[in-house]
């Protein structure tokens, strides 16, 4: 299924690998920040509920 890339195979495959790695890191960081923000929001809401 993969086309013959000739002498550029290493460069092209490295570029694909780097792009996939960067996307994985971006998704992981986004999920981590979302979880952190959710915890912080729950903490603030808990403090506000105790103040009522």
C-alpha positions, 0 to 999 in steps of 0.5 A: 500500500505504501508508495515507493519513496526512493531516496526520500523514504527516510525523510518522509517517514521521519516527518510523518513520525514527528507529526504524529508524535506532536499530535499525540503530545498536543492531545495529551497536554490538552486532556491533562489541562482539561482535567486540571481545570475541571479539578480547580473548578470543582474546588472553587465551586466547593468553596463557594458552596461552603460560603452559602 
